[in-house]
């Protein structure tokens, strides 16, 4: 079973727990701020939360790495109105005692989908594609897409997981499940798409789809006549100055790439995606991901300010009542406001990125193991205040 599949099955229950925890804490704060429980006065407004101190976050990482053995190393980056900070703890590997830090590269898995999403909104704003374009208009010769009820899959359907395509294609043929997309080429993708029957009309349901996101990245690249990696580098990485992010790494980046580990801390291979790179192929550092978050938050002016803002303009129903699916981002509603977030997981790394829409604060968490510990629990708790300073 693909690692991401397990991750998403656990996600809904974790969000329920987080939501109820946050509600309880908010209620407790309101009661505490009132002059007395029997008072008829309305409770004072809940005071703004503050992100815990570096020392508090460092203590959390020490506990997760040394006591709970979540991963050999973890990095947390935070960005907000007061600037950015990075807290790291642990090492790259049992055989590599070099400490992880803000410049260490990790596989970020499905966070790659956010890069694909901003490519889409950027190309829309440039007039190169439209959100409601049929995806079939950009397919290579010989490839077809399934339809249902006479409805075609559109580009925005692929970007919002409402196409009806599944998470992973059933005709994977990798030599090891730890590198599931290895060897999955255009011929296999074409065969899968030709035989697949959609479970619902495109745009009329929700089913998280790595195939859909990967296909979207490939189609956008074909529209420009370049590879997915070339398009991401020219449209996103270079304009933002993200020199520690990519798929094919230069020698310096490769030297800083941490080994990955399974949930049992055994060595795990890096993922290779011959096609569908737009689903999960990127590697990045905490420092670079804070730059990405800063651009989303509008902390810096860039050509992508408009495309980043447009990612939240589309909202479709997701798989949990308190979530909506934007272009790329899942937007979770909490008592403290909305959080735009995304998870990433490969066989050897786990990642989480999110930002608080109201307080303009973002967080990234990177771990060099495919742990089952919910990094989104930790990240959301830091953002909405269920972990005190």
N, C-alpha and C positions, 0 to 999 in steps of 0.2 A: 504494500500500500504506500502511495506517495506521502512524503512527510507533510506536505501542505494539507492533505485531506484530513489527517488526524487533527492538525492545528485548527482547521475551521470547524470541525465537529465540536471541539471544546470551547470555541470562542463564544457561542451564544450563552451557555451556562455561566461563563466567567463574567460576561457583561451584566447578566442578571444580578450576580453577587455584587459587582461593583456599584451598580445602580442603587441597590437596596442599602449598601453600606454608606454611599454618599447621602442618600435621603436621611438615614438615621443620624449621621453626623450633622447635617444641616439642621435637622429638627432639634438636636441637642444644643447646637449653638444658639438657635432662636430662643429656646427656653432659658438658656443661661444668660442671655442678654436682657431678658425681661426682668422687671423689678421683683416679681414673685409669680409662682405658678398660678395663683388664683387671680392675678391681675387681669383686668379686662382690657388693658392697653395692648395695642398691637406690638408684637416683638420688634426689637430694633433690627435693622437690616443686617444680614450676615456679613461679617467683615471680609474683606478680600483675603484670599489665601496667598501665602508666599511660598515660593519654592524652597525646600529645605536647604540648609547650608551644605557646603562642600564636605565638611566633616561628617555630617549626617548621611549624605549619599555615599561617601567612602565607606562608612561603617556598614551600610546595606550591602555594598559590593563585596566587602570582606566576608560577610556572613554568607552571601550567595556562592562565592567562589571557594572559600576555605571550609565552611561547615556544611553547606548544602550541595556542594560540588555541581553546581549548575553548569559551569564551563571553566576551562583553564583560565580564561581571561574575559573581562567585560569592560565596556566603555560606555559612559553616559555623557551626552552633550546637551546643553541647555542654552537657548537663545531667547532674548526678550528685550524690553526697552532699556535694561541696564547693561546690555552687551551679551557676550557669550562666555561660557565656561565649560570645561571638559574635565571629568573625573574618571580615572581609569584605575583598574586593579587587576592583577594577575599576569600571566605570561602567555606566550604564544602556544607553547606545547611542552610536554614533559621532557622532550629532548631539545627544546629551544627555550632557555630561560629568559630570553629578551622580554621585557615587559611590554604589554600592549599600551598604546597611547592614542592620542587624537589623530596621529598620522598613519596608524596601522590600518591596512585594508582588510575588509571582511566581504564575503559574499553577502549581498543584501536580498537575494531571492526575489520575492514578489513585489518588493518596493520598486523594482524595475518598472512595474506597471505604471508608476507615477511619471516616469520619464516618457513612456509611451503616450500617456494621457496628455502631457503638456505639449508633446509634438503635435498631437491632434488639434488642440486648441490654437496653437501657433499657426498651423497650416490653414485652419479655418479663418483666422484673422488676416492671413495673407491672401485669402481668396483662392487657395490652391485646392481645397476640398470643402465640402459642406458636411455638417453633422449628419444630415438625413440622406446623404448619398448612399445608394445601395453598395454594400461592400463588394458585391460581384463585379462592379464596374472596374475594380482595380486588381482583379485576380489575374494570375499568369495564364497563358493558354493551356487548356486542358483541365483546369481546376474549376469545380463548380461548388456552390454553396446550397445547403438544404433550405427549403422554404416551408411555410405552413400557412394554410388558409389563404394562399395567394399573397402572403406578406413576405417581403424580402428582409434579410438582415441588413441593418444600416451600420455605418461607422459608429454612431453614438450607442447603438445596441452593444457592439463589441466593447466599447469603453465603459459601459455601465453594467456589464454582466447580465444583460437582459436579452441576449441573442438566442438562448436556448442551447447553445453548445455546452458540452460538459467541461469539467475541470481539466482532467488529463485525458488524452485520446486512448481508447482501449487497445490500439494496435502498437503500443510501445514494444520495442524489441531490444532493449539495452541488455548488455551482458551482466550488469549488476543493477538491482533496484536502487542502489545508492547514487547512481548517476542515470536517472530514468529517461532523460531525453537524448542520451548519447546514441548517435546513429539514426536518430529520427529525422529523416530527410523530406524533401518536397514530395517525393513519390509516395511515401507513406501518408503524409498529410493529405494528399490528393485522394488517395484511396479511402481514408477515413471520412472525409467530407462528402464524398460521393455516396457513401452508404448510410450516413447517420440520419436518423429521424428526430426532428425537434420535438421536445415534450410539450412545448407551448408556442403560441404565436410570437414571433420576435417583438420585443417591447412589451409583452403582456405578462411576463413573469420574471423571476429572479433565480439565477443559478450561477454561482461563482465559477468563472471559466478562465483558466490559464491558457487554454487553446485559443479562446476568443481574443484575449489581450495580445498573445504572441502573434496571432494572425493579423491583428490590427497594426502592430509594429511593422510587420513584413509588407503589408499593403501600402502603408505610408511611405516606406522606403522605396518601393517599386514606383510609386507615383513620382518620386524625384529621381529615379534612376540610379540610386546609390544603395549601399548596404545599410542595415539598421544602425550599426555602430557608427558609420560615417555620418549619418543624419543626426543622431543624438549628439555626437561630438561637435558638429558644426552649428547646430541650432540651440543646444542647451549647455553642454559642458564648457566650450570655449567662451561663449558670452558671459557665463557666470564665473569663469576662472576656476573651474573644478578640475584641477590638475591631478588629483588622486582618485579619479573615477573613470571606469571604462570596462571593457570586456576583454580585449586583447591588451595585455599589460606590457609596458616597456620595462627594461631591466630594473630601474629604481622602484617602480610600482610593484613588480614581482618580488623584490627583496622585502618589501613591507607588507606583503600579503600573508596573513596568518593562516596556518594550517587549520582545517576544519576537523570537527570531532562529532561522532554520533552522540546520542543521548547518554550512552554508557561510557563516553569519553574515549572511545576507540577511534583511530584515524579514519577519516572520511574523505573520499575523492572530491575534487572540485566538480561542479556541474559544467557540462558542455551542451550547448543547444545549437545544432547546425541550422535549424529553422526555429521559429518561435522565440527568438532571442528577446523580443519585447515583453516576454512574460517573466523572465527570472534570470537573466544572464549577467547583470551588472555587479561590479565590485566597487566598494567605496570606503571612505574613512569617515570617522565621526566629524572631523573638521569640515570635510567637503559636504557632508549631509547637513551640517548647520548652515552652510552657505546656501544650500538648496532650500532649507526652511526659511532662512532670512529673505530669500527672493519671494517665497510664497507669502510671507508676512508683510512684504513691502518695505523691509528695513533698508534695502538698497535699491537704487534705480537701475533698471536693466531693460533691454528690449522685451523681456519676458513678463514684465509686470502685468500687462494686459492678458496674455494667455494664462498665467497662473490664476488671476482673479476669475477668468471665465470657466475654470475647472469646477467652480462651485455653483455656477449658474444653473446647471442641469441637476435636478434632484429626482431620483426614482426610488421606488420602494425597494428596500433591502430585505434581508432574511430575519430581521429582528425589529420589533415594533418601535424601538427608540432610535433606530438607525435609518438613514437615507443614503442612497448611493449617488454620489456626484460623479463627475468624470474623473476617474482614478481614485479619489478619496472616498472613504466611508465616513459619513458625518454622524457622530453619536451625540444624542441629546442627553445631557446630565442636569441635575439640579443647579450646577454651577455654570451652565452654558453649554454651547456646542463645542465638540472636539472633532477636528478632521484628523483621521488616522489611517494607517496602513501597516500591516504586518508583512514580514518576509521570512522565509524559511527554506533552506536547502538541506541536504543530508549532513552538512557539517557546520552550519552557522544559523543563527537566528537574529532577526532584526526587528525593530519597531520604530516608527516615526509618527509624530503627532503634533498638532498645535491647537491651542486654545483660541478660538475665533474672537472672543471678547477681550481677553487680556493680552492678545498678540504675543503669546509665549509658546515656544516650541521645544520639543525634546526628541532626541534620538538615542536608542539603546542598541548596542551591538554586542553579541556574544559569539565566541568561536566554538560553539557546540549547538547541535540541534536539540536543545533541551525542551522538555515538555512543560517546564515552568513558564507561566504566562507572562511574557515581557510586557504585553499590553496592560496587564493588571498593574504592574509596577509603574509604567509610564503614565497611565491615566491617573493613578493614585497620586503621583507626584504633581501632575497638572491640576487636578481638582481638589487636592488637599486632604485625602484620606491618610496620607503620611504627613505627620506634623513636622515643622522645622526642627 
